[in-house]
Amino acid sequence: MMTRLFRVFAIAISSFLLFSINLPSALAAQTINWSYGGTENPTQWGHLSKDFALCELGKAQSPINISEAANSSPANINFDYKPSPLEVVNNGHTIQVNYAEGSKVTIEGNEYALLQFHFHTPSEHYINGQASPMEMHLVHRDQSGHLAVVAVMLSEGMSNSLVSQVWEHLPAYGEVSNVGNLLINAVDLLPSKRSYFSYDGSLTTPPCSEGVSWNIFTEPVKVSKEQIEKFAQIFRVDARPLQPLNNRTTQLHN
C-alpha cells in the first residue's frame, strides 16, 4: 500500500511540474487538496494556501471570454512536432499526455518545447460568450521557464483518431499508461486553419501563476459525441470559471 501511495504522489508531482513556474508553488498544489466542486472549488482556491493567492488576487487570470479581439499581426505559429511514445496520466484533475523531448513550437519568433497536452470539459475559454464541449491545452515552456499554451476547442462531430488512441489507454486515478510501441503526433490534433486569438494570462489551475502566453485557435477540431461522453464519465466538470479581463486586450491573428 505504501509503495502504491508513493507512486501516486510521485506521478502527481511530476505531472504538475510540467505546469509549474516555481517549485514551491508546484509542491503546494500537490500537498493541498483542490477541486472543481465541493468546499475546495475554484471560488475557494485562493483561501486554501498562501501559494494560491493569485487565484483570488491576480489581475491577469485565465480563462476568459474572448470577444472584440483587435486585429494584430498575421498568424505566425510554426509547429515542429515529432512522434512521441504514448504516455497517459490520470492525475485526478484531467487526462494528461506527456510528450517526449524534441518537439517545439515557435510563436511570434519565440521558441517553446512541447511538454504535454491535456483536456477540459466543458471548455474553459468562451468565444463570443459560447463554450465548447471540450478544450485541449498543449503546454510549452521556453529555456527561461516561460509558458505558452496553444488551446484547441473541441466540438461534436466525427471521431478523432488520435483522441481514440488516448481514450483506449485511459488509466485509473494516479496511474500511468505507458504504450511505448504506439507513437502519436500532436500535430494531428491541430485544426487546418491556423488563425488564433492571443492574450496574456495565467495557469487555470492552482497556483494560478501569471505570465502565461495564451494562443487559442479560432477553428475547432471535431471529436465524436461518444468521445466527449467517455471523458465526462471520468471528469464531469474540470473547467475553471471565467475570470475578469481587467483591461487586458485580446488579439486576433489571421
C-alpha positions in Angstrom: 0.0 0.0 0.0 2.8 2.5 0.9 4.5 1.7 -2.4 1.3 2.5 -4.3 0.7 5.7 -2.4 4.3 6.8 -3.1 3.9 6.1 -6.8 0.6 8.1 -6.9 2.3 11.0 -5.2 5.3 10.8 -7.5 3.1 10.9 -10.5 1.2 13.9 -9.3 4.4 15.8 -8.6 6.0 15.0 -12.0 2.8 15.9 -13.8 2.3 19.2 -12.1 5.9 20.3 -12.5 5.1 20.5 -16.2 2.7 23.3 -15.4 4.9 25.0 -12.8 6.9 28.2 -13.0 8.3 27.8 -9.5 8.9 24.7 -7.4 7.4 25.8 -4.0 4.0 26.6 -5.6 4.0 23.3 -7.5 4.7 21.3 -4.4 1.9 23.2 -2.6 -0.5 22.4 -5.3 0.1 18.7 -4.8 0.1 18.7 -1.0 -3.1 20.8 -0.7 -6.3 19.4 -2.0 -8.2 21.4 -4.5 -11.1 20.6 -6.7 -13.7 21.8 -9.2 -16.6 21.2 -6.8 -17.4 21.0 -3.1 -15.7 23.0 -0.4 -12.4 23.2 -2.4 -14.0 24.6 -5.6 -12.4 27.4 -7.7 -14.0 30.2 -5.6 -12.0 28.9 -2.6 -8.7 28.2 -4.3 -7.2 31.5 -3.1 -8.0 30.6 0.5 -6.5 27.1 0.5 -2.9 28.2 0.7 -0.9 31.4 0.5 0.8 29.9 -2.5 -2.6 30.0 -4.2 -3.2 33.7 -3.5 -3.1 34.7 -7.2 -6.2 32.5 -7.8 -8.1 35.3 -5.9 -5.9 38.4 -6.1 -4.4 38.0 -9.6 -5.3 40.6 -12.2 -4.3 38.6 -15.3 -6.1 35.3 -14.7 -7.4 32.7 -17.1 -9.7 31.6 -18.7 -11.6 34.5 -20.2 -14.4 35.1 -22.6 -12.9 36.2 -25.9 -14.8 38.9 -27.7 -14.0 42.1 -29.6 -10.4 41.0 -30.3 -8.2 43.5 -32.0 -6.7 42.6 -35.4 -3.0 42.1 -35.0 0.0 40.5 -36.7 -0.6 37.7 -39.2 -1.0 34.2 -37.8 2.6 33.0 -37.1 2.8 29.8 -35.2 5.2 27.3 -36.5 4.8 23.7 -35.3 7.7 21.3 -35.3 6.1 18.3 -33.6 7.7 14.9 -33.7 6.2 11.5 -33.0 6.2 10.5 -29.3 5.5 7.3 -27.4 2.1 7.4 -25.8 2.2 8.1 -22.1 -1.2 8.9 -20.5 -1.6 10.1 -16.9 -4.7 10.4 -14.8 -3.7 13.0 -12.2 -7.2 13.3 -10.6 -7.9 16.6 -12.3 -7.6 15.8 -16.0 -6.2 13.3 -18.5 -2.7 14.4 -19.5 -0.5 13.0 -22.3 3.2 13.6 -21.5 5.3 14.3 -24.6 8.8 13.1 -25.4 11.6 15.7 -25.8 12.3 17.1 -29.2 9.1 18.8 -30.3 8.7 22.5 -30.3 6.6 25.5 -31.4 7.7 28.9 -32.5 5.2 31.7 -31.6 6.0 35.2 -32.9 9.6 34.3 -33.1 9.8 32.7 -29.6 10.6 29.0 -29.3 9.0 26.7 -26.8 9.3 23.0 -26.1 6.2 20.9 -26.0 5.8 19.3 -22.6 2.3 17.8 -22.6 -1.3 18.2 -23.6 -4.5 17.7 -21.5 -8.2 18.1 -21.7 -11.1 20.1 -20.0 -14.8 19.7 -20.1 -16.6 22.0 -20.8 -14.2 24.4 -22.5 -12.5 26.8 -20.1 -12.4 29.7 -22.6 -15.5 31.1 -24.2 -15.6 32.6 -27.7 -18.2 35.4 -28.0 -20.0 34.0 -25.0 -20.2 30.4 -26.2 -18.4 27.4 -24.6 -17.4 24.3 -26.5 -18.0 20.8 -25.2 -14.3 20.3 -24.5 -10.9 22.2 -24.8 -7.4 20.8 -25.2 -4.3 22.6 -24.0 -0.9 22.0 -25.5 1.6 23.2 -22.8 5.0 24.5 -23.9 8.0 26.0 -22.0 11.0 28.1 -23.2 14.5 27.9 -21.9 13.8 30.7 -19.4 10.8 28.8 -17.9 8.1 30.9 -19.6 5.0 29.0 -20.5 3.0 29.2 -23.7 -0.3 27.3 -24.1 -1.9 26.5 -27.5 -5.6 25.8 -26.9 -7.9 23.9 -29.3 -11.6 24.0 -28.9 -13.2 20.5 -29.4 -16.7 20.4 -30.9 -19.0 17.5 -31.6 -18.7 15.8 -35.0 -16.7 13.0 -36.4 -14.5 10.7 -34.2 -10.9 11.9 -33.8 -8.4 9.1 -34.4 -5.7 10.4 -32.0 -8.2 11.0 -29.2 -9.4 7.4 -29.8 -5.8 6.2 -29.2 -5.6 8.1 -26.0 -9.0 7.0 -24.8 -8.2 3.4 -25.4 -5.4 3.6 -22.8 -7.1 5.7 -20.1 -5.5 4.9 -16.7 -7.2 4.8 -13.3 -6.6 7.7 -10.9 -3.0 8.0 -10.0 -1.9 5.6 -12.7 0.2 6.0 -15.9 -0.4 4.1 -19.2 2.9 3.7 -21.0 2.4 2.4 -24.5 6.0 2.6 -25.8 5.2 0.8 -29.1 2.5 3.3 -30.0 3.7 6.6 -31.5 1.4 9.6 -31.7 1.9 13.1 -33.2 0.2 16.0 -31.6 0.1 17.8 -34.9 -2.9 15.5 -35.7 -4.9 17.4 -33.0 -4.5 20.8 -34.8 -7.1 22.5 -37.0 -6.4 23.1 -40.6 -7.0 26.8 -40.3 -4.2 28.4 -38.1 -5.7 31.8 -37.2 -5.8 32.3 -33.4 -6.5 34.6 -30.5 -3.8 35.6 -28.1 -3.6 37.3 -24.7 -1.6 37.3 -21.5 -3.0 35.1 -18.8 -2.3 32.5 -16.1 -2.5 28.8 -15.3 -6.1 27.7 -15.0 -5.2 25.5 -12.0 -3.6 26.3 -8.7 -1.3 28.1 -8.1 -2.8 30.2 -10.9 0.7 31.6 -11.8 0.6 34.5 -14.3 2.8 35.3 -17.2 1.4 32.6 -19.4 1.1 33.2 -23.2 -2.3 32.0 -24.4 -2.9 31.2 -28.1 -6.3 29.9 -28.9 -7.3 28.6 -32.4 -10.4 30.2 -33.9 -11.3 26.9 -35.6 -12.3 23.9 -33.5 -11.3 20.3 -34.0 -14.1 17.7 -34.2 -14.5 14.8 -31.7 -17.4 12.4 -31.5 -20.2 12.6 -29.0 -19.0 9.2 -27.7 -15.5 10.6 -27.1 -16.9 13.6 -25.2 -19.1 11.4 -23.1 -16.3 9.0 -22.3 -14.2 11.8 -20.9 -17.2 13.2 -19.0 -17.6 9.8 -17.3 -14.3 10.4 -15.6 -14.4 14.2 -15.2 -17.9 15.6 -15.3 -16.5 19.1 -15.0 -12.9 20.1 -14.9 -13.1 23.7 -16.0 -12.3 26.9 -14.1 -15.0 29.6 -14.4 -14.3 32.6 -16.5 -12.1 35.3 -15.0 -12.3 39.2 -15.4 -10.5 40.6 -18.3 -9.2 43.6 -16.2 -8.3 45.9 -19.1 -6.3 43.3 -20.9 -6.6 43.2 -24.7 -7.1 40.1 -26.8 -5.6 40.0 -30.3 -6.8 38.1 -33.4 -4.1 36.8 -35.7 -5.4 35.8 -39.2 
